[in-house]
Amino acid sequence: MTLIPRVITGVAVLAGVFGAGCAVSQTETSSGAPLARQIVQSSNCGLTAPGHLHLKSRAEVDRLEALPGRSLPLAPLREIRFDNEHVILAALGQKPTGGYSVTLAGSVIEDDVLELQLRIQEPEPGTMVTQALTTPCAAIAVTASGWNDIRITPVENNR
């Protein structure tokens, strides 16, 4: 009879140990606000390489003024309270035509990594599009705390 309670206790202890190693996932801040929200997007942000920029201050936003070919409005980015939020510029890089865009689909913090899930729209083959170089991007306000690294993940296209 004493063997059964010991086995149950042992299994419970092991479950607790293994459970402690599982990833902790967060989808909103402690106040209930979203971890990320899209502020604005542009077909010409001026960033010719794909990737992202992490802007932690209004001064870093001001440096974007010098980007050639930029039509991304900076006023909404300057309104961010940088003690609570930062700005991530997610850029697709230079594209040969119009018809490309990027939008925020979701966000999660897992194991101190902020993951931004982005929906990337590309023109359908054979679709009429503007014949001009574009540099599509999205400006996303993200919580300033609770994470140490960022990962950008594309989600399935709408094709």
N, C-alpha and C positions, 0 to 999 in steps of 0.2 A: 504494500500500500504506500509506503514512503517513497518508492521509486517513481511513481506517476507524478506526484507533486514536484519532484526534483526535475523531471524531464520537462514538465510544463514551464517551470521557472526558468530552466536553461534555454528553452525555445524563446520565451519572452525576452530574456536578456539579449540573446543573439539578434532577435528582431529589432530591439532598440539600438543595438550597435550598428547594424546594417542600415537601419532607417536614418540614423544620424548622418550618414554619408551621402544621402540622397540630395539632389539639387533642390535648392530653394528658389521658387519662382515668384516674381512680383509683377503685377500688371498695372498697379496704380501707386501713387505716393501715399504716405501715411495719412494725409488729409483727404484722400479719396480722389485727388486730381489725376488726370492721365499722365503717364510717364513721358509721353511725346504727343505733340500736336503740330500739324502742318500749318505754317504761317502763310507762305506764299510759294508759288512755283513760277518758273520762267522758261521760255524756250531759248533764251540767250542770257545765261548768267555770266558768261565770259570765262568759265573754267574749261580749258580745252582737254584736260586729261580726266579720265574717269576716276572716281573715288569720293572721298568726303573731307570736308574741313570742319574742325571743331573750333568754334568761336566762343571764347570765354569772357569777352569784354566788349564794350561799345567801341573802344579804340580798335579792336580787331575788325569789327564791322566797318568802321570808317576806312580801313585800308582797302576794302573792296571797291571803293570809288574809282581806283586806278585801273581796274580790269578793263581791257579793251573789248568793245562790243557788248558790254553788259547792259541789259535792260531790266535786270532784277531790281525791283524797288527796294531800297534800303530802309525807308522810313519804318515799316513794320518790324524790322530787325532791331532798329535803334530803340523801339519801345519796350523791349524785353527788360525785365528786372534781373540783371545778371547774377545777383546774389541768390536767386531762386531757380533760374533757368539758364541754360546755354543754348547756342544755336548750332545745329549741324546742317551744313550745306551738302546735300547728296547730289553728285553730278554724274551724268552719263558720259561726259566728255564730248568731243566734237563729233557731230553727225553730219552726213552729206546732204540731208534734206529735212524738211519739216515733218511733223507727224509723230515725233518722239516726245514722251513725257515721263515723269516720275512722280509718284504720289505715295504718301504714307499709308500703309495697309494695317499696321499694328506695331506694338512694342512690348517688350518684356525684359525684366532684369532677372538673370539667372547666373548664380555663382559670381556676382560682382561684374557681370558683362551686360551692358545695355545692348539689346538686339533690336534693331529697327528693321521691320519687314516692309519692303518697298515693292510697289506694283510698277513695273516698267512697261510702258505702252510703246509699241513699234508700229509703223504703218504696215498694213496688209500688202502683200505683193500685188503689184498692178494698180494700187490706189494712187489717185492724183494727189501730189503733195507739192509744197513750195520747193523750188529748186534753189536753196540757199543753205549755206553752212549754219548749223545751229549748235548750241551748247546747253542742252536742257538740264535743269536742276530743280530741286525742291529745298526750301528753307524750313527746317523743322526745329521747333522749340522743344528741348528735353529737360527733364529734371536735372538739377545741378549736383545732386547727391545720390548716394546709394549704389554707385557703380564706379569701376576703375578702368574699364576698357569698353570699346564699342565694336559691334559687329553689324555689318549691313548684309541683309539676306533678301534676295529677290524672291517674290512670290509668283505664282503662275500667272502668265499673261492672260489677257482677256480674249485671246484668239480663239 
